[in-house]
C-alpha cells in the first residue's frame, strides 16, 4: 500500500522508524527488534539507509521482511549524496524488484571525506535530483521527502529552506516527514509558513522519544533542534537515572503526540531507535486516543 493513501484517511495513526544493522553479526538482533515493532501494527514503518549506502542491502532485507511477514506497509529510505548515478539506479532497481512501493528520497549527510570536495563534480547535490531519478525510473513509487520545522543546517534562512522544499514537491515528492523537534509551536509555525508558500502535500511530524541523557547532545548535533526549558528541566532532573529518564522521555513524547492530535494532526511518525519497549509504551499511552 502507498503511504499517500494511508495519509488521506481521517483516523489518527502512528508510524515508526527503524534502522538496519551495520554488520552481518548484528542482523538477527536488529531484525528481531523490528519484528517486535511490526507486531504493534503501526500504520507503516520506515527503514533508514546508512551513510554512503553501506547498509542498503539490510535496508531492503528489513523492509521486505516487515512487509511480507507482518503485513505492515514499508517505506525504504534512499540517499544519494556520495553515490554515482550507476549506483543509485541500481539501488532503485533493487527497491522495485523487492516490491517496495514507497521511497524516502534523501540527499543524506555529507561524509567527512567529501566535505571539502568540489560539489560541482558530484553526481547528486540535492534530493531533488534523486526524486527526478525515481520518477524517471518508470516505477510507480510513492515518494516522500524530509523537511525541517526549524531550518536545514545548510540553509541561509527559513525562506530559502521553504523555497527548496517547494521545488522538491514540484519535482514529485508526495508527502513530507519532519526532522525531530521538541517544541510543537515550532511545527505549527512551520506548517503555517509552508501552506502560505503553496506547499499542500501531507506533512508528518517526526517525534523522537529521548530515553537517556546521552541522546540529548546527539539529537542537537544531528538536527540542531531547539530544546525548550521544560525539556531541559526534565533531563536535568532525571538524566542520571536510566529508568526515570526513560519513563520521563516516553511521557514527554506522548504529551507531544497528544497535543499534535488535539490540534488537527492525524499522522505522527516516531523515531523509535529500534526500541520495541519504547514504541509499545507510547502506543499503550495512546490506546484509547488511537482506537
C-alpha positions in Angstrom: 0.0 0.0 0.0 1.2 3.5 -0.8 1.8 5.8 2.1 -0.1 8.7 0.5 -3.3 6.6 0.6 -2.8 6.0 4.3 -2.3 9.7 5.0 -5.5 10.7 3.3 -7.5 9.0 6.0 -9.1 10.9 8.8 -8.2 8.4 11.6 -5.4 9.1 13.9 -2.3 6.9 13.4 1.3 6.2 14.5 4.1 5.0 12.3 7.6 4.0 13.4 11.1 4.4 12.0 13.7 1.6 12.4 17.3 1.3 11.2 19.2 -1.6 9.7 22.2 -3.2 11.2 25.7 -2.1 10.2 27.2 -5.7 10.2 26.1 -9.2 9.5 26.6 -10.3 13.1 24.0 -7.7 14.3 21.4 -8.6 11.7 19.4 -11.1 13.7 19.1 -8.9 16.8 18.0 -5.9 14.7 15.6 -8.0 12.7 14.0 -9.2 15.9 13.6 -5.7 17.2 12.0 -4.5 14.0 9.7 -7.5 14.1 8.6 -6.7 17.6 7.7 -3.2 16.5 5.9 -4.5 13.4 3.7 -6.6 15.8 2.4 -3.4 17.2 0.6 -2.9 13.8 1.7 0.7 13.1 0.2 2.4 10.0 3.6 2.0 8.3 7.3 1.6 9.1 10.2 3.4 7.6 13.7 1.8 7.3 16.7 4.1 7.1 19.6 3.9 4.8 23.2 4.0 6.1 25.6 6.8 5.1 27.1 6.1 1.7 24.7 3.2 1.2 26.7 0.9 3.4 23.6 -0.8 4.8 21.5 -0.6 1.7 21.2 -4.4 1.4 20.0 -4.6 5.0 17.5 -1.8 4.4 15.7 -3.9 1.8 16.0 -7.1 3.8 14.3 -5.5 6.8 11.7 -3.7 4.7 10.8 -6.9 2.8 10.5 -8.9 6.0 8.2 -6.4 7.6 6.0 -6.2 4.6 5.9 -9.9 3.7 5.6 -11.4 7.1 3.7 -8.8 9.1 1.7 -7.0 6.5 2.9 -3.6 7.5 3.4 -1.1 4.7 7.1 -0.1 4.5 9.0 3.0 3.4 12.6 2.4 2.3 15.0 5.3 2.6 17.4 6.1 -0.2 20.2 8.6 -0.1 22.3 9.9 -3.0 25.0 12.3 -1.9 28.0 10.1 -2.0 26.8 7.8 -4.8 27.2 7.7 -8.5 24.3 7.6 -11.0 25.1 4.0 -11.7 24.9 3.0 -8.0 21.7 5.0 -7.4 20.0 3.5 -10.4 21.0 0.0 -9.3 19.5 0.7 -5.8 16.3 1.9 -7.4 16.1 -1.3 -9.4 16.6 -3.3 -6.3 13.8 -1.5 -4.5 11.5 -2.0 -7.4 12.4 -5.7 -7.6 11.7 -6.1 -3.9 8.2 -4.9 -4.4 8.6 -1.9 -2.1 6.2 0.9 -3.3 7.3 3.7 -1.0 10.7 5.5 -1.1 12.0 8.3 1.1 14.3 10.3 -1.2 17.1 12.0 0.8 20.3 13.7 -0.1 21.9 12.3 3.1 24.6 13.5 5.4 27.8 14.6 3.6 30.6 12.1 4.5 33.7 13.7 6.2 35.9 12.8 3.2 33.6 14.8 0.8 33.2 18.0 2.9 36.0 19.9 1.2 35.5 18.4 -2.3 34.2 20.2 -5.3 30.4 19.7 -5.2 30.2 20.5 -8.9 31.7 17.1 -9.6 29.1 15.2 -7.6 26.5 13.2 -9.5 23.9 14.3 -6.9 23.9 17.5 -5.0 20.3 17.7 -3.8 17.4 15.3 -3.0 15.5 16.9 -5.9 17.9 15.1 -8.4 17.2 11.8 -6.7 13.4 12.5 -7.0 13.9 13.0 -10.7 15.7 9.7 -10.9 12.9 7.9 -9.1 10.3 9.5 -11.4 12.3 8.6 -14.5 12.8 5.0 -13.5 9.4 4.0 -14.7 8.4 2.5 -11.3 5.2 3.6 -9.7 6.8 4.8 -6.4 5.2 6.9 -3.8 8.0 9.3 -3.0 8.5 11.0 0.4 10.9 13.7 1.5 12.3 15.3 4.6 11.7 18.8 5.9 12.9 20.9 8.9 10.5 22.7 11.2 13.3 24.9 12.3 15.8 25.2 9.5 18.1 22.9 7.5 21.6 23.3 8.9 22.9 24.4 5.4 20.2 26.9 4.6 20.8 30.6 4.8 17.4 31.2 6.3 13.9 29.5 6.5 12.7 31.3 3.5 15.4 29.7 1.4 14.7 26.4 3.0 11.0 26.5 2.1 11.8 27.6 -1.4 13.9 24.4 -1.9 11.1 22.4 -0.2 8.6 23.6 -2.7 10.9 22.6 -5.6 11.2 19.2 -4.1 7.4 18.8 -4.0 7.1 20.1 -7.6 9.7 17.5 -8.6 7.3 14.7 -7.4 7.5 14.4 -3.7 4.1 13.3 -2.5 4.5 13.7 1.3 7.0 15.1 3.8 8.2 13.9 7.2 9.8 16.4 9.6 13.1 16.2 11.4 12.7 15.7 15.1 11.5 18.7 17.2 10.8 19.2 20.9 8.6 22.2 20.8 5.3 21.8 19.0 4.9 25.5 18.5 7.8 25.4 16.1 6.0 22.9 14.0 2.7 24.9 14.0 4.6 28.0 12.9 6.4 26.0 10.1 3.1 24.5 8.9 1.6 28.0 8.6 4.6 29.2 6.5 4.7 26.2 4.1 1.0 26.3 3.5 1.3 30.0 2.8 4.1 29.2 0.3 1.7 26.9 -1.6 3.0 23.5 -0.3 -0.1 21.4 0.0 1.2 17.8 0.4 0.7 15.9 3.7 3.4 16.7 6.3 4.0 14.1 9.0 5.5 15.3 12.3 8.5 13.3 13.4 8.8 12.8 17.2 11.8 11.2 18.9 11.5 9.9 22.5 14.7 10.8 24.4 15.1 7.9 26.8 18.6 8.6 28.1 20.5 11.7 28.8 23.3 10.9 26.3 20.8 11.2 23.5 20.3 14.9 24.0 23.7 16.0 22.8 23.5 13.7 19.8 20.0 14.9 18.9 21.2 18.6 19.0 24.2 17.7 16.9 22.2 15.9 14.3 19.3 18.2 13.9 20.2 21.5 15.6 16.9 21.1 17.4 15.8 23.8 19.9 15.4 22.3 23.4 12.7 24.1 25.4 13.3 24.8 29.0 10.6 22.3 30.0 12.6 19.6 28.3 15.9 20.8 29.7 14.5 20.6 33.2 13.3 17.1 32.6 16.9 16.0 31.5 18.5 17.9 34.4 16.2 16.1 36.9 16.1 12.6 35.6 19.1 12.3 33.2 21.3 10.5 35.7 18.7 7.8 36.4 18.2 5.5 33.4 14.8 4.2 34.4 13.5 7.6 35.4 14.8 9.2 32.2 13.3 6.5 30.1 9.9 7.0 31.7 10.1 10.8 31.5 11.2 10.7 27.9 8.3 8.5 26.9 5.9 10.7 28.8 7.3 13.9 27.1 7.0 12.3 23.6 3.5 11.1 24.4 2.5 14.6 25.5 3.8 16.0 22.2 1.8 13.5 20.2 -1.4 14.1 22.2 -1.0 17.9 21.6 -0.4 17.3 17.8 -3.5 15.1 17.6 -5.6 17.7 19.5 -4.5 20.3 17.0 -5.7 18.5 13.9 -2.6 16.4 13.0 -3.7 12.9 12.1 -0.4 11.1 11.5 2.7 11.1 13.6 6.0 9.3 12.9 8.0 8.1 15.9 11.8 7.7 15.7 11.8 4.5 17.7 15.5 3.8 17.6 14.8 0.1 17.3 13.4 0.0 20.8 10.2 -2.1 20.8 9.5 -1.4 24.5 9.6 2.4 23.9 7.3 2.1 20.8 4.9 -0.2 22.7 4.8 2.2 25.7 3.9 5.2 23.6 1.3 3.2 21.7 -0.1 2.0 25.0 -0.3 5.5 26.4 -2.4 6.5 23.4 -4.5 3.3 23.2 -7.9 5.0 23.7 -7.0 8.0 21.6 -5.9 5.8 18.6 -9.0 3.5 18.9 
